[in-house]
Amino acid sequence: MLSFEAPKIRLLHSLSIEIETMQAWLQLMKEAAEEADPSGLNCNCEAQHRYLTWRAEKELLRNFLFNGIDKLGSKSFLDYFPEYRCEDGTVNGKRSMVGKSLESRPFGIPTENSLVPYFKAYG
């Protein structure tokens, strides 16, 4: 006879972890201070657009997932990441952009005066 208790226990455990994660996220949002410095807002907006541009370039469902990305900023993927530019000005599709294991992600640069999103790889 098969026991279904182990999968139920694993499911309940994973749900409790998800609830704890959501509670921690909500607590962080409650404690977060709203950015009021215009230079910090501009810097964060630029970092967000840089990240979205990176993601939109490598996603197959670009128009569905990143609707409106062209309205957020004026820079293109190649403006942010010129190392992917081919001689004819197109994006080098042969160079892998998917799943790189990097020490630090290229779409956020921390500065001294503002909190710019800086995404690190798992480690």
Residue frames as qw, qx, qy, qz and C-alpha x, y, z in Angstrom:
[[0.000, 0.889, 0.458, 0.000, 0.00, 0.00, 0.00],
 [0.420, 0.417, -0.008, 0.806, 1.33, 3.43, -0.97],
 [0.300, -0.662, -0.430, 0.535, 1.52, 6.23, 1.54],
 [0.265, 0.732, 0.269, 0.567, 0.55, 9.71, 0.43],
 [0.469, -0.831, -0.196, 0.225, 1.55, 11.28, 3.73],
 [0.592, -0.289, 0.187, 0.729, 5.11, 12.21, 2.66],
 [0.251, 0.400, 0.409, 0.781, 4.00, 14.30, -0.36],
 [0.274, -0.838, -0.404, -0.244, 1.33, 16.00, 1.78],
 [0.595, -0.671, -0.084, 0.433, 3.92, 16.86, 4.42],
 [0.496, -0.038, 0.290, 0.817, 6.31, 18.24, 1.78],
 [0.057, 0.629, 0.468, 0.618, 3.50, 20.33, 0.27],
 [0.420, -0.855, -0.304, -0.020, 2.47, 21.75, 3.65],
 [0.624, -0.471, 0.056, 0.621, 6.10, 22.51, 4.46],
 [0.376, 0.192, 0.365, 0.830, 6.64, 24.35, 1.16],
 [0.123, -0.768, -0.448, -0.441, 3.42, 26.33, 1.66],
 [0.523, -0.793, -0.194, 0.245, 4.51, 27.41, 5.13],
 [0.553, -0.228, 0.205, 0.775, 7.85, 28.57, 3.70],
 [0.184, 0.479, 0.458, 0.726, 6.02, 30.55, 1.02],
 [0.320, -0.852, -0.382, -0.161, 3.82, 32.20, 3.65],
 [0.595, -0.618, -0.029, 0.513, 6.89, 33.12, 5.73],
 [0.456, 0.067, 0.343, 0.819, 8.56, 34.58, 2.64],
 [0.012, -0.680, -0.465, -0.567, 5.48, 36.66, 1.82],
 [0.469, -0.833, -0.276, 0.102, 5.25, 37.91, 5.40],
 [0.588, -0.397, 0.117, 0.695, 8.92, 38.93, 5.34],
 [0.300, 0.329, 0.434, 0.783, 8.39, 40.73, 2.00],
 [0.197, -0.808, -0.435, -0.344, 5.36, 42.61, 3.34],
 [0.563, -0.729, -0.138, 0.366, 7.32, 43.62, 6.44],
 [0.517, -0.118, 0.261, 0.807, 10.17, 44.95, 4.25],
 [0.112, 0.552, 0.474, 0.677, 7.69, 46.94, 2.18],
 [0.376, -0.848, -0.369, -0.052, 6.15, 48.42, 5.33],
 [0.585, -0.645, 0.024, 0.492, 9.58, 49.50, 6.65],
 [0.574, 0.240, 0.323, 0.713, 10.95, 50.79, 3.33],
 [0.038, -0.671, -0.120, 0.731, 11.44, 54.52, 2.97],
 [0.585, 0.725, 0.355, 0.077, 10.13, 56.11, -0.19],
 [0.563, 0.004, 0.205, 0.801, 12.83, 57.61, -2.42],
 [0.078, 0.911, 0.321, -0.247, 12.43, 61.39, -2.50],
 [0.268, -0.616, 0.375, 0.639, 15.76, 62.50, -3.96],
 [0.664, 0.658, -0.008, -0.355, 15.27, 63.28, -7.69],
 [0.262, 0.640, -0.707, -0.146, 18.76, 62.05, -8.59],
 [0.329, -0.161, 0.911, -0.191, 18.09, 58.78, -6.78],
 [0.677, 0.436, 0.443, -0.394, 14.78, 58.39, -8.60],
 [0.551, 0.714, -0.310, -0.299, 16.45, 58.99, -11.96],
 [0.039, 0.518, -0.855, -0.004, 19.25, 56.58, -11.15],
 [0.484, 0.046, 0.828, -0.280, 16.80, 53.87, -10.05],
 [0.683, 0.577, 0.195, -0.403, 14.66, 54.43, -13.14],
 [0.391, 0.693, -0.564, -0.219, 17.74, 54.09, -15.35],
 [0.152, -0.323, 0.928, -0.107, 18.79, 50.87, -13.59],
 [0.617, 0.271, 0.639, -0.371, 15.27, 49.44, -13.94],
 [0.648, 0.670, -0.074, -0.354, 15.17, 50.27, -17.64],
 [0.177, 0.612, -0.763, -0.113, 18.62, 48.76, -18.11],
 [0.365, -0.099, 0.902, -0.210, 17.47, 45.53, -16.46],
 [0.661, 0.465, 0.449, -0.382, 14.23, 45.39, -18.46],
 [0.491, 0.717, -0.368, -0.332, 16.13, 46.04, -21.69],
 [0.035, -0.429, 0.903, 0.011, 18.43, 43.12, -20.89],
 [0.469, 0.137, 0.824, -0.287, 15.49, 40.83, -20.15],
 [0.624, 0.605, 0.187, -0.458, 13.46, 41.94, -23.16],
 [0.337, 0.652, -0.597, -0.323, 16.33, 41.21, -25.53],
 [0.038, 0.272, -0.962, -0.002, 16.71, 37.63, -24.38],
 [0.482, 0.231, 0.709, -0.461, 13.01, 36.78, -23.94],
 [0.148, 0.182, 0.819, 0.524, 11.15, 35.14, -26.81],
 [0.059, -0.728, -0.673, -0.115, 7.82, 36.62, -25.73],
 [0.311, -0.019, -0.126, 0.942, 9.16, 40.19, -25.61],
 [0.215, -0.332, -0.264, -0.880, 5.99, 42.03, -26.63],
 [0.641, -0.512, -0.519, -0.241, 3.87, 40.08, -24.18],
 [0.694, -0.407, -0.398, 0.441, 6.19, 40.22, -21.16],
 [0.395, -0.322, -0.065, 0.858, 7.68, 43.67, -21.66],
 [0.152, 0.755, 0.507, 0.387, 4.84, 45.71, -23.08],
 [0.171, -0.976, -0.111, -0.076, 5.77, 49.36, -22.68],
 [0.745, -0.366, 0.093, 0.549, 9.52, 48.92, -22.30],
 [0.467, 0.384, 0.269, 0.749, 10.13, 51.30, -25.18],
 [0.153, -0.848, -0.234, -0.450, 8.25, 54.04, -23.31],
 [0.697, -0.662, -0.145, 0.236, 10.34, 53.76, -20.13],
 [0.411, -0.667, 0.303, 0.543, 13.61, 54.99, -21.57],
 [0.529, 0.779, -0.159, -0.297, 15.32, 56.03, -24.74],
 [0.072, -0.596, 0.784, 0.159, 18.35, 53.72, -24.64],
 [0.871, 0.189, -0.333, -0.307, 18.42, 50.44, -26.52],
 [0.955, -0.266, 0.083, 0.105, 19.94, 47.11, -25.55],
 [0.772, 0.327, -0.032, 0.545, 23.09, 47.90, -27.53],
 [0.011, -0.818, 0.168, -0.550, 23.43, 51.27, -25.78],
 [0.681, -0.629, 0.276, -0.252, 23.61, 49.45, -22.46],
 [0.809, -0.254, 0.509, 0.149, 25.55, 46.41, -23.68],
 [0.425, 0.770, -0.337, -0.337, 27.78, 47.39, -26.62],
 [0.252, -0.432, 0.858, 0.121, 29.77, 44.17, -26.28],
 [0.591, 0.290, 0.747, -0.092, 26.89, 42.37, -28.04],
 [0.438, 0.764, -0.036, -0.471, 27.05, 44.60, -31.14],
 [0.790, 0.203, 0.448, 0.366, 27.95, 42.96, -34.48],
 [0.332, -0.169, 0.317, 0.872, 29.83, 44.86, -37.18],
 [0.021, -0.424, -0.609, -0.670, 26.55, 45.49, -39.02],
 [0.221, -0.283, 0.206, -0.910, 25.02, 47.06, -35.87],
 [0.763, -0.299, -0.371, -0.437, 22.72, 44.17, -34.93],
 [0.620, -0.546, 0.477, -0.300, 22.70, 42.13, -31.71],
 [0.272, 0.390, -0.877, -0.072, 25.01, 39.12, -31.79],
 [0.848, -0.179, -0.037, -0.498, 22.53, 36.26, -31.47],
 [0.827, 0.169, -0.517, 0.141, 25.29, 33.66, -31.31],
 [0.178, 0.332, -0.616, 0.692, 26.67, 35.14, -28.11],
 [0.439, -0.454, -0.774, 0.042, 24.82, 33.61, -25.19],
 [0.173, -0.439, 0.187, -0.861, 22.77, 35.97, -23.07],
 [0.785, -0.368, -0.213, -0.450, 20.73, 33.27, -21.36],
 [0.923, -0.364, -0.127, -0.001, 21.64, 31.65, -18.06],
 [0.486, 0.555, -0.450, 0.503, 25.08, 33.11, -17.51],
 [0.719, -0.587, -0.288, 0.235, 26.55, 32.44, -14.11],
 [0.336, 0.664, -0.158, 0.649, 28.19, 35.75, -13.31],
 [0.392, -0.162, -0.549, 0.720, 29.72, 37.10, -10.14],
 [0.135, 0.504, 0.343, -0.781, 27.57, 40.19, -10.66],
 [0.463, 0.633, 0.605, 0.134, 24.85, 40.92, -13.16],
 [0.386, 0.092, 0.227, 0.889, 25.57, 43.65, -15.71],
 [0.048, -0.657, -0.513, -0.550, 22.30, 45.55, -15.35],
 [0.401, -0.892, -0.180, -0.106, 22.84, 47.44, -12.11],
 [0.563, 0.334, -0.334, 0.678, 25.76, 49.49, -10.91],
 [0.465, -0.746, -0.402, 0.258, 25.84, 50.61, -7.27],
 [0.286, 0.660, -0.092, 0.689, 26.83, 54.21, -6.65],
 [0.313, -0.021, -0.584, 0.749, 27.89, 56.03, -3.50],
 [0.186, -0.004, 0.187, -0.964, 24.94, 58.45, -3.43],
 [0.699, 0.021, -0.064, -0.712, 21.97, 56.26, -4.26],
 [0.574, -0.084, 0.801, -0.147, 20.56, 52.81, -3.86],
 [0.542, 0.407, -0.472, -0.564, 20.62, 51.44, -7.37],
 [0.952, -0.042, 0.210, -0.218, 19.33, 47.90, -7.84],
 [0.168, 0.617, -0.762, -0.097, 22.33, 45.61, -8.12],
 [0.949, -0.023, 0.012, -0.315, 21.52, 42.02, -8.91],
 [0.130, -0.570, 0.811, 0.010, 24.01, 39.36, -7.82],
 [0.682, 0.114, -0.674, -0.261, 24.15, 35.79, -8.99],
 [0.874, -0.452, -0.083, -0.160, 23.42, 32.99, -6.54],
 [0.576, 0.499, -0.518, 0.389, 26.42, 32.37, -4.40]]
